[in-house]
């Protein structure tokens, strides 16, 4: 078993204990939870087999079933996600090390070295034709593109004015960071990131950029 598998198994076991402990504290059986899972006005969401699957493999359960389970045992879904964030945050270092050992990281690193070697070879030749082709600039752009495969994805949220984009994001992250009002409040591009993902070169909590920058190369 590699480090990533061990981390996933450990996380799954802690979440499993979380579900079972809170169900038992509520004095409910798996059958009781299934009966009480009619919580969204759409009928009974869970059966006893599904409740058992959630407890045995919480990482594979979808959000609706988890929400139904938690509501059935009288626990706010936010408590579960706060606990999940706590677990993953405490393992950020181990998780980062595991990702660096992954095949993807190795391939990206190897390809980046190759691109750099080609750039250095081209830069050694002071030739007008090579300068006109912009090969070095194109290779630099390719290098940034390749590096992006080894980074967390950036999720865009787009919509018409006053459609509730900021309200939705504030609700998801449980933090009213973005202003919400009838007048345009976030009419410029806003980039939100967790403090653990913030580049070392950025020290402040809020920054305003006057020109385009490349996040993955920060």
C-alpha positions as CSV (number, residue, x, y, z in Angstrom):
1,X,0.0,0.0,0.0
2,X,1.5,3.4,-1.0
3,X,1.3,6.6,1.0
4,X,-1.7,8.0,-0.8
5,X,-3.7,4.8,-0.3
6,X,-2.8,4.8,3.4
7,X,-3.9,8.4,3.8
8,X,-7.2,7.7,2.1
9,X,-7.8,4.6,4.2
10,X,-7.0,6.5,7.4
11,X,-9.3,9.4,6.4
12,X,-12.1,7.0,5.5
13,X,-11.8,5.3,8.9
14,X,-11.9,8.5,10.9
15,X,-15.0,9.6,9.0
16,X,-16.6,6.2,9.5
17,X,-16.0,6.5,13.3
18,X,-17.5,10.0,13.1
19,X,-20.8,8.8,11.5
20,X,-21.2,5.7,13.8
21,X,-20.3,7.7,17.0
22,X,-22.9,10.4,16.2
23,X,-25.6,7.9,15.3
24,X,-25.1,5.9,18.5
25,X,-25.0,9.2,20.5
26,X,-28.5,9.9,19.0
27,X,-29.6,6.5,20.1
28,X,-30.5,5.4,16.6
29,X,-30.0,2.2,14.6
30,X,-29.2,2.1,10.9
31,X,-32.8,1.2,10.3
32,X,-34.0,4.2,12.3
33,X,-31.8,6.5,10.2
34,X,-33.2,5.2,7.0
35,X,-36.8,5.7,8.3
36,X,-36.0,9.3,9.3
37,X,-34.3,10.2,6.0
38,X,-37.4,11.7,4.5
39,X,-36.0,15.2,5.2
40,X,-36.1,17.0,1.8
41,X,-39.8,16.5,0.9
42,X,-38.8,14.1,-1.8
43,X,-39.6,10.8,0.0
44,X,-37.3,8.5,1.9
45,X,-33.7,9.2,0.6
46,X,-32.0,6.3,2.4
47,X,-32.6,2.6,2.9
48,X,-30.8,0.5,5.6
49,X,-28.3,-0.8,3.0
50,X,-27.4,2.7,1.9
51,X,-26.9,3.8,5.5
52,X,-24.5,0.9,6.0
53,X,-22.6,1.9,2.8
54,X,-22.3,5.5,4.0
55,X,-20.8,4.4,7.3
56,X,-18.4,1.9,5.7
57,X,-17.2,4.1,2.9
58,X,-18.1,7.8,3.6
59,X,-15.7,9.1,1.0
60,X,-17.6,7.4,-1.8
61,X,-21.1,8.6,-0.6
62,X,-22.7,11.5,-2.5
63,X,-23.5,14.8,-0.8
64,X,-27.3,14.3,-0.9
65,X,-27.1,11.0,1.0
66,X,-24.7,12.3,3.5
67,X,-26.9,15.4,4.1
68,X,-29.9,13.1,4.6
69,X,-28.0,10.9,7.0
70,X,-26.8,13.8,9.1
71,X,-30.2,15.4,9.2
72,X,-31.7,12.1,10.2
73,X,-29.5,11.8,13.3
74,X,-30.1,15.5,14.2
75,X,-26.6,16.8,13.2
76,X,-26.1,19.9,11.0
77,X,-24.3,19.0,7.8
78,X,-21.9,21.9,8.3
79,X,-20.5,20.0,11.4
80,X,-19.5,17.2,9.2
81,X,-17.8,19.4,6.6
82,X,-16.0,21.4,9.4
83,X,-14.7,18.0,10.7
84,X,-13.7,16.9,7.3
85,X,-11.8,20.2,6.7
86,X,-10.1,19.8,10.1
87,X,-8.9,16.3,9.2
88,X,-7.6,17.3,5.7
89,X,-6.0,20.4,7.1
90,X,-4.1,18.5,9.8
91,X,-2.8,16.2,7.0
92,X,-1.9,18.9,4.5
93,X,1.8,18.2,4.9
94,X,1.5,14.5,4.4
95,X,-1.0,14.9,1.5
96,X,1.4,17.4,-0.2
97,X,4.3,14.9,0.1
98,X,2.1,12.1,-1.3
99,X,1.1,14.2,-4.3
100,X,4.7,15.1,-5.0
101,X,5.5,11.4,-5.2
102,X,2.7,10.7,-7.7
103,X,3.4,9.8,-11.3
104,X,1.8,13.0,-12.5
105,X,4.2,15.1,-10.5
106,X,7.2,13.2,-11.8
107,X,6.1,13.4,-15.4
108,X,5.4,17.2,-15.1
109,X,8.8,17.7,-13.5
110,X,10.6,15.6,-16.2
111,X,8.8,17.5,-19.0
112,X,9.6,20.9,-17.5
113,X,13.3,20.0,-17.4
114,X,13.2,19.0,-21.1
115,X,11.5,22.3,-22.0
116,X,14.1,24.2,-20.1
117,X,16.9,22.3,-21.8
118,X,15.5,23.2,-25.2
119,X,15.1,26.9,-24.2
120,X,18.7,27.1,-23.1
121,X,19.9,25.4,-26.3
122,X,18.0,27.9,-28.4
123,X,19.2,30.9,-26.4
124,X,22.8,29.9,-27.1
125,X,22.4,30.7,-30.8
126,X,22.2,34.4,-31.4
127,X,20.4,34.1,-34.8
128,X,17.9,36.6,-36.2
129,X,15.6,33.8,-37.6
130,X,15.3,32.1,-34.2
131,X,14.4,35.5,-32.6
132,X,11.7,36.1,-35.2
133,X,10.0,32.8,-34.5
134,X,9.5,33.6,-30.8
135,X,10.4,30.0,-30.0
136,X,11.6,30.9,-26.5
137,X,8.4,32.8,-25.7
138,X,6.3,29.9,-27.0
139,X,8.3,27.4,-25.0
140,X,7.8,29.5,-21.8
141,X,4.1,29.5,-22.4
142,X,4.2,25.7,-22.9
143,X,6.2,25.4,-19.7
144,X,3.5,27.3,-17.7
145,X,0.8,25.2,-19.3
146,X,2.6,21.9,-18.3
147,X,3.1,23.2,-14.8
148,X,-0.7,23.8,-14.4
149,X,-1.3,20.1,-14.6
150,X,0.4,19.7,-11.3
151,X,-1.6,22.4,-9.5
152,X,-5.1,22.6,-8.1
153,X,-7.8,23.5,-10.6
154,X,-9.2,27.0,-10.7
155,X,-13.1,26.9,-10.7
156,X,-14.8,29.9,-12.4
157,X,-18.2,31.2,-11.4
158,X,-19.9,33.3,-14.0
159,X,-23.4,34.7,-14.4
160,X,-25.6,37.7,-15.0
161,X,-25.6,40.7,-12.7
162,X,-27.5,40.2,-9.4
163,X,-27.9,36.4,-10.1
164,X,-26.6,35.4,-6.7
165,X,-23.0,34.4,-7.6
166,X,-21.4,36.0,-4.5
167,X,-24.2,34.7,-2.2
168,X,-23.7,31.2,-3.6
169,X,-19.9,31.3,-3.0
170,X,-20.2,32.7,0.5
171,X,-22.7,30.0,1.4
172,X,-20.4,27.2,0.0
173,X,-17.3,28.4,2.0
174,X,-19.4,29.4,5.1
175,X,-17.8,32.8,5.1
176,X,-19.3,36.2,3.9
177,X,-16.1,37.2,2.1
178,X,-17.7,38.6,-1.0
179,X,-20.0,41.6,-0.7
180,X,-23.6,41.1,-1.7
181,X,-25.9,44.0,-2.6
182,X,-28.2,45.0,-5.4
183,X,-25.6,47.3,-7.0
184,X,-22.7,45.6,-8.8
185,X,-20.3,44.7,-6.0
186,X,-17.9,42.1,-7.5
187,X,-17.8,43.5,-11.1
188,X,-14.1,42.8,-11.4
189,X,-12.5,39.3,-11.4
190,X,-12.1,38.0,-7.8
191,X,-9.8,35.1,-7.0
192,X,-10.3,33.3,-3.8
193,X,-7.9,30.7,-2.4
194,X,-7.2,28.9,0.9
195,X,-4.3,30.4,2.9
196,X,-2.5,27.0,2.6
197,X,-2.5,27.5,-1.2
198,X,-1.3,31.1,-1.2
199,X,2.1,31.6,-2.9
200,X,4.9,32.5,-0.5
201,X,5.5,35.8,-2.4
202,X,2.0,36.9,-1.3
203,X,1.9,38.0,2.4
204,X,-1.4,40.1,2.6
205,X,-4.9,38.7,3.0
206,X,-6.2,40.8,0.1
207,X,-4.4,42.1,-2.9
208,X,-5.4,44.2,-5.9
209,X,-3.5,43.4,-9.1
210,X,-3.1,46.1,-11.7
211,X,-1.9,43.8,-14.5
212,X,-2.3,40.2,-15.6
213,X,-0.4,37.6,-13.6
214,X,0.0,33.9,-13.8
215,X,-1.2,32.2,-10.7
216,X,0.7,28.9,-11.1
217,X,4.0,30.7,-11.6
218,X,3.5,33.0,-8.6
